[in-house]
Amino acid sequence: MAHALSESLRAAFQGRVIEDRDALAPHLTDYRKRWTGRSIALVQPERTEDVAALVRWCGEHGVSLFPQGGNTGLVGGSVPDDSGHSIILSLARMNAIVDVDPYNNTLTAQGGAVLASVQEAAARAGRLFPLSLGAEGSCTLAGNLSTNAGGIQVLRYGNARDLCLGLEVVLPDGQVWNGLRGLRKDNTGYDLKQLFIGAEGTLGIITAATVKLFPRPAAQMTAFAAVPDAHSAVKLLALAQSCLSASLTAFELISGPAVALVLHHMPGARSPVETQAPYYVLLESSDAENEAHATARFEALMAAAFEDGIVTDAAIASSLAQSAAFWKIRHHLPEAQTADGENVKHDISLPISRIGEFIDAAGAAVQRVLPGARIFVFGHVGDGNLHYNVSAPAGSDAEAYRAMRASEKTISQAIYDVVAGMNGSISAEHGVGQLRVSTVAGYKQPVEMAMMARIKQLFDPKGIFNPGRVVARQ
Amino acid sequence: MAHALSESLRAAFQGRVIEDRDALAPHLTDYRKRWTGRSIALVQPERTEDVAALVRWCGEHGVSLFPQGGNTGLVGGSVPDDSGHSIILSLARMNAIVDVDPYNNTLTAQGGAVLASVQEAAARAGRLFPLSLGAEGSCTLAGNLSTNAGGIQVLRYGNARDLCLGLEVVLPDGQVWNGLRGLRKDNTGYDLKQLFIGAEGTLGIITAATVKLFPRPAAQMTAFAAVPDAHSAVKLLALAQSCLSASLTAFELISGPAVALVLHHMPGARSPVETQAPYYVLLESSDAENEAHATARFEALMAAAFEDGIVTDAAIASSLAQSAAFWKIRHHLPEAQTADGENVKHDISLPISRIGEFIDAAGAAVQRVLPGARIFVFGHVGDGNLHYNVSAPAGSDAEAYRAMRASEKTISQAIYDVVAGMNGSISAEHGVGQLRVSTVAGYKQPVEMAMMARIKQLFDPKGIFNPGRVVARQ
């Protein structure tokens, strides 16, 4: 029967079918190697109509379809489940940049286009596509939109959702919706594209998208500031937004212990400022004028912040190399944490005004569950997004690590309860995938979960698109 | 039976019931006096639970519910149909500003809050709520969100949709969804609020919303420039975005005949520039620094534009009074058109890069239908949005006006066909309402219309919320 299925599959569409066990293996396991599934094959259609034909084939044969972009997701949303009665859909052969329109400030690309190639196509036209994240060398545009990716410039340019003007989507019944419009205003009915953005491939396959471009900044400037506490970081954000307005493109908080961890594990690294502080802020501005103007604005901001007592020390990068060194501390954090040992990670968001209060309350809650736990906090505070990671007490032995693993759920729940109490979100940018399906259900109202389930049922009554992700199986 | 219905209605919720014919009359007819409907009563609940109770009552009695904000819409979406078996829902008694959080840059208000009062509450907290449109003194936040309102600063801050972070919604089955989160990042499932924004009250009643605030600009600057053609206006937009980046907050195109019409009908008005040109552009910048900086940036922009030959004359306002005089020309356009006589109005959007080409092609198409027609073009070109209005030939008599009225549909269709051929939208910011239900269906793919109808059916199977608007009756 498996053989007959394969024959039928190959005939169903134009494109490549990968069934070889070794070639298939990297697509069955996620990036963090936490989930491994099984599939009949990975298929790479060549055209939208072929995706549609494949989808119809899946519907007819009751085979699930698991879309996979760069397979860089962190919540197990990009690998198949273990039923084995499934296909992995890759748009690797549908990666064309279809059109760049500099006067409309739009770019249209197929869903399989790698994010970096979209950024580069925009740059060649003298424009900026601002979506930027660690995985940009391998993640795809369709994956970014399906997961509503965030990254480091959300503060200024928004999430992937905010950057999207139009979509082409293959629906679970095999119909193609061409909604590839590059319009800033279009009030002709329900904004259907919003349903597919952030739906993690459970409602439709995004085969192409039209996204917004922006002018390229004339100069970028980086500063690293020591602040006396998290509350001061929030005040510094307000001051920076008032002084720099939309020129403020990144505002990252890093706790003192997190900076110390990087300095310990990264050879040759040194702190940009002499002062040891409980928190640091990494700021970036994108200036429409020039470097001198950007520097003057940053200096004025820091002078005002010193005066207000919300910054105790600051360094402004005087070269691209120095700017890169500042950012390296931020980017090296996950690696330093890995070197330090296991930890329990959280990707949460809060009203920005409550970040200081949250850090105090969550810290106390964690200590109650795991006395002596070390907490490493960093994140995109300009968006209210914290990566809040808990490590075993200093000098822990293997036994202590085992104990931490055993209480992982209790630790997370303690943190999530504080998040929920402050009207925050337990998944800011990483999504739901398979990791958080049941956890999310515990923190949303039944009426909201019911709406989601009914929409899933409406679009995908057979449950063939990424089943068990975002919404639990019916 | 009508009496029994009224008794039952009064008992169904806490709030005011208006049944008096004279008091009801202004709510039955739209702002432009094109549509008049009938209703049992206008009701003004006091709390969200009362809205929910009312909705349940409507469902039980098979009575339609027509939500009405400031009744300032232009497409007949805010008045009841003529069945008479309906209730008008007003949130006039639910107009509180619930919370302003300057550090989170958010404001939460009830749906009946008048837009101007939301702007003022933001200003009192030292922040900007940037949604701004002609009707802001009477339109409501729930109406703005339900219609995804646009206005004059969309170029910088986006439409109402882009300004919304969270909603509280009463669903057609009487359940309340509290989605009032003030988060910039929240990837915990389908972004349900997007369904209700721009749905014109057909899927749910928006009873409260959390919206984004921004820093207030330190200075605003206005310029008025003469350009040799519409293509140059588009080039000027690109240059202005490159020079001013996000400081460019408005970019309005006005055709030469449109400016002449205003100057003719507005006593004491004079053109800001000496040069007579086929097109003019009104630009506004919002500067984070000060007036001197804003002026210097505008002067540099205009110098570069002169050099490129895309601007032939320009004036930069040197006082608030002068800036107001520039804007008055733009704002007086609808009134000048009314004084000139009847005209056929269109609210369309296009890829910005195709605006010049569109104006040429649409002009030719209109002349074929109505030789000698005068065309008045103006609009938010920074968003690709044109108000494209057709008037009878100069010196037309009553007979010619009758002829124009008779061919109104043909004129619109000629224009819409050009719009559709350029992948534009036939309703940019005014919405669908009852005016454009069938027209929109002719310009959207069947798969898209079917998705809309199925979503309406899913949320409102009894068809009680604003029936016949956006989606045709099932």
Interface residues (C-beta under 8 A of the other chain):
Chain A: D101 P102 Y103 N104 N105 T106 T147 N148 G150 V154 L155 R156 G158 N159 R161 D162 L171 Q175 V176 W177 N178 G179 L180 R181 G182 L183 R184 K185 D186 N187 T188 G189 Y190 D191 L192 Q194 L195 I197 G198 A199 L203 P215 P217 V234 K235 L237 A238 Q241 S242 C243 L244 S245 A246 S247 S286 A288 E289 R297 S349 L350 P351 I352 S353 R354 H380 D383 G384 N385 N423 G424 S425 I426 S427 A428 E429 H430 G431 V432 R436 V440 Y443 K444 Q445 V447 E448 M451 M452 R454 I455 L458 V470 V471
Chain B: D101 P102 Y103 N104 N105 T106 T147 N148 G150 V154 L155 R156 G158 N159 R161 D162 L171 Q175 V176 W177 N178 G179 L180 R181 G182 L183 R184 K185 D186 N187 T188 G189 Y190 D191 L192 Q194 L195 I197 G198 A199 L203 F214 P215 P217 V234 K235 L237 A238 Q241 S242 C243 L244 S245 A246 S247 S286 A288 E289 R297 S349 L350 P351 I352 S353 R354 H380 D383 G384 N385 N423 G424 S425 I426 S427 A428 E429 H430 G431 V432 R436 V440 Y443 K444 Q445 V447 E448 M451 M452 R454 I455 L458 V470 V471
